[in-house]
Structures are given as structure tokens and as C-alpha cells.
Amino acid sequence: MTALLSLQKVGKRFGGLQAVHDLSFDMRQGEILGLIGPNGAGKSTLFNLINGVFAPNSGNIVFNGIDITGQRPFVIARHGLARTHQIVQPFTNMTVLENCTVGACFGRENLPLMRARDAAREAIVIAGLEDRAATLALHLTIAGKKRLELARALAAQPMLLLLDEVLAGLNPAEIEHMIGVIRRIRDRGISILIIEHLMQAIMSLSDRIIVLNYGEKLAEGAPSEVARNPQVIEAYLGDPKLAEQLQGHAEQPASNGSARHV
């Protein structure tokens, strides 16, 4: 099966810092692929390389059979790749519907305004924001802005969605809701590459996990395998809280199939 996303020996330097080094992996259509690693491991840099914010110094990035290496973000969005940001970036003086309409207009199908609004309304419903469609983004709570960030990316009708810590700053009820939204998005056939520090959630959601450390791939495999990997546990020992979460997950009985829940 041809990979939806393929990275081949990708590297990125910032002066003397090698943020990503010789990184290769493939991602399948319909997969949720988790990306974890200690702070500074290169996760957000990798997202910026994939969606064109940064151009790599070496290697190639192929999406849906097209070499997108070094292409601009708006061009990559047209190919069917959308993302959220760790720090939400809504158009604060526009409504939820208007924000999502922008996403649809500049997404994969380059929709005209009326059809873009229809796509935006559909994305708003999936994200659970239908009762806030006419609300200005600046009046949303943190959880609401997180949902809006997700809805706007979803309105672009992507084949692949990059989620950068969409659960950060949410309370347990909000986390549970967002996990449900992510699962519904995957059920619609959209592949998801997700960065998350909430270990229980990403281990539950992901079909596979890639672990980065100092810009290199430390481990790759099923969540249960990664959680038991001694090198991975050692990498997290600098953050005792995350190391404890990881080891706690490793001690849980293995779950089966897509019925995993947090």
C-alpha cells in the first residue's frame, strides 16, 4: 500500500542546532499516528516542515504521491493537508462561521463562498460548535477556541490533519469531548498525525506511535510496545511526571482494536 505521507531522511538545522536529523517514516491512509517526545525533541519543527512553514535542509517529504518538499503552506493546503496550532490563532474579530469559511475557501477544493459556508457549517457541527456559529472568536473560552481551530482546519476538507496539542489546557470533560471529535474525524476517512503530551490520551487514540528525541526517531510501533521501550522511558526521565504517565500506561493491560477509550 502506498503511503499517504512519506518522509525520507528529512533534516532541519537552525544555525548550529540540528532540530530534526535524518528522519524517515511512512503514514498510512486512515491512520492515527501519534508523535511524542520530551520538550525540545523536534515535534513542532517537524509539523512546520510537513506543512511548509520551514523548508528542510535535506531529505524529501511526499504527500499523496506528490513531492511537497519546500512548498509554501497555502500550496500544501490545496493538496489536502491542514493543521492546528499549539497556540490557537483564530481571526478574533470574525465569527466562528466566518473563521471556518476562510478555512474552506483556502482548502483542498478551493470552494467558492457559498459552498465554503456549507463546508464550514458541517465542520462546526462535527466540532460541537453549532450553537456558537455567530459568536466572535474573541468571546470563546480556551476550549471553544481549541474546537474552532480544529473546525477551521477540518473545513479545509483535508486528507491529512496535523493536530498540535489540541488537548492542552482543557479540563477532563473537555478532553473527553475533544477525543470523541478526533475519533469522529478519523471515522470520516481523514488521517491524523497528532502531537500530545497527555500520555493516556495519545496512547489510547493512536494506531502507532513515533517517539522523537533530540530530533531523531527513538522508537516506532504500537502504543503498548512504545510504552514498554526502555529507551523511551529513559528519555522521559528528565520529566518525572511524563515518565510516570508513560510507565503507568505500560503497566495497563493491552487493549484491542479501535475500541480503546480514555
N, C-alpha and C positions, 0 to 999 in steps of 0.2 A: 504494500500500500504506500502510495506517495505521501510524504509528509506535508501537512498544511504549512508548517513553519520549520525551516531548517537553518541552523546557524553552523557555519563551518570555519573553525579556527578564528573566531572573532576576537579582536583585541582593541583596547582603547587606553591611551595614555593622556594624562594631564600633566605636562611638564615631566618631572621625574617620577610621578606616581603612575603605576600601571594599574588602572582601576578594574579592567577586565583583561584576562590573559588567555589567549588560545582556547576560547570556549566553543564547544561544539555540542549540539543536541538537536533532536528532531521532536516535533509535536504532531500528534495525530488529529485528524478531523473529529470533532465531538468530544474531545478530551478536556478534563480539568487538570491542568498541570500546576502544581504548587512550587513556588520559589521561596526558599528560606535561607537564612544565614545570619550571622551576627551583624550588628551595626557596622557599616563600612565595608560590607562584603562585596558590594558592587551591584546590588539588586536594582536599585533605581537607575543607575547608569545603564544597566542592560536594557531596561524598558526604554530609556531615551535613545539607545542605539536602534532598537527594533522599530520604534515609530518615527525615527528620523530627526529627533531633536539634536542628536550628535551623529556625526559620521565616524565609523570605525577607522582606526589606523591600519587595520589588517583584517583579512577574512571577508566572508560573504554572508549575507542574510537573504534567504529566499522565502517568499511568501506566496503560497498557492501557485507555485511554478514560475513566479516572476522574481528576478533578482532586484530587490529593493534597496540594496546597499547604497547608503548615502543619499537616497531620495528625500525630498522635503516632506514634512508631516502631512500637508494637505494632499500631496500626491499619494502617499501611502494610505490615507483615509479613503481615497477613491478606490483603492484596490480592495477595501473591505476590512481594514484593521482600525479599531478605535481603542481609546484608553480613558481611564480615570486618573486623577492625580491625588497624591497623598495629602497635599494641601488643596482643598477644594477651590475651584476657580470659576464660579458662576458669573454670569453677567448680572450684577446685583440689582441694577435698575430696570431689569426686564423680568417679566413674569416667568413662572415655571414653564408654561406652554411656549412662550417665545424663546426661552433658552433651548428647549428641546427641538423647536422648529429650526433653529440655527444648525443644530447637530444634524438634522435630517437633510437640510439644504446642501450641506457640505460633506455628506456621507457617500456611501458606495454607489447609490443610484442617482446622485445629483438631481434630487427631486425639485420640481417647481413648487412654488409657495403653497398652493392648496393641498397638494399631495404630501408635502412636507409636514403640514399641520396634522394631517391624518396619521402619519407615521409617528409624530410627536405625541399625539393623544394616546396611541397604542402603547408607546414606551412608558408614558406616565402611569397608565393603568398597571402595567407589569411591575413598576417600581412602587406602587401603592401611594401615589401622589395625586390621584384623580380629584380629591377634594381640595387640593391646593393649586390647581392649574392656573387660576387667575391671581395667585399670590406673588408679589415681588420676591425675588430670590433673597434679598437682604433681610426679609422678615422670617425666613425659615430658621428652624433650630439647626444645630450641628447635624443631627440625624437626618433632618429634612434636606439639608444641603448635600449630604452624602448620597441620599436617594436621587436627588436631582442630578448630581454628577454622573451617577450610573444611568439614569434615564436619558440624559443628553447623549451619552456615548451609545446607548442602545438604539436611540432614534436614528443614528447613522447607518443602521442595518448592517452591522459588521458580520464578517465570518469568524473573526477572532477578536476577543475583547481582553484587554490588559487591565487588570484591577490592582491598583496600588494602595494597599492598606485601607480598603473600604470599611473595615470593621473598627478601625482605630477611633477611640473617643466615644464609642457607643456603650449604652448600658446593656445588661443581659437580654432584656426584652427586645431592644433594638437590634442586637446582634442576631437573635433568633429570627427576627423578621428578615433581615438582610440575607442570612444564609438561605432562607426559603426563596428569596428573589433570585439569588445566584443559581440555585438548583432549577428554577423555572426557566431561566435563560438558557442553561445547558439543554434542558428538555426541548427547547425550540431549535436545537441543532447548532447553536453557537459555541465555539470552542473558547475556553477561558484559560488565560495564564495569570496567576494570582500571586501577589506578594502579600504576606500577612505574618505578623508577629504573634497573633493569638494562636498558639500551637494546637490546641484542641480543635479549633475550627478548621484550620487548613489541613490538618491530618484527616479530619472527617470528610471534608469536601473533595479532596484531591484523589484522582486516579493514580497519579505518580507524583513524586517529589524530586526536585533538584535542589541540592544544597551547595551554596557558594561560600567560599571563604577566601579573603584576600584576592577576589576577582577570578578565582579558579573554581572549577567544578570539583567539589569534595566527594559528593556521593549522588547517586541517582537510583531510584527504584520505588517500589510500593511503599506507602507510608509506614507500614509495620516494619519493613526492612530498614528504612532510613532511621526510624526512631531507636532501633537497637544497634546502629552502627557506632562502634567505639570512637572512630574519628570524628563523627558528627557530635557526639556527646562531649568530647574533649573540646571541640571548637566553641561550644556554648558555655563552657565552664567559666568564662570571663563574665557571663551574665547569669548569676546563680538562679534567678527567677525563671529565665527561659530554659536553662538546663534542667531545672526541676520539672517544668511542664513537659519537656521532651522525654525525660526518663519516666514520668508518670504515664505518658501515652504508651511508651514501650511496655509497661507492665500490664496494660489493659489487654483483655482477650482480643484476638484478631477479629475484626468484623468482616462481613462478606457482602460483595456486590455494591450496588448503588444505594442500598438501604441504610447506609451509615448516617447517623444523626449525632448532633452535639447534645 
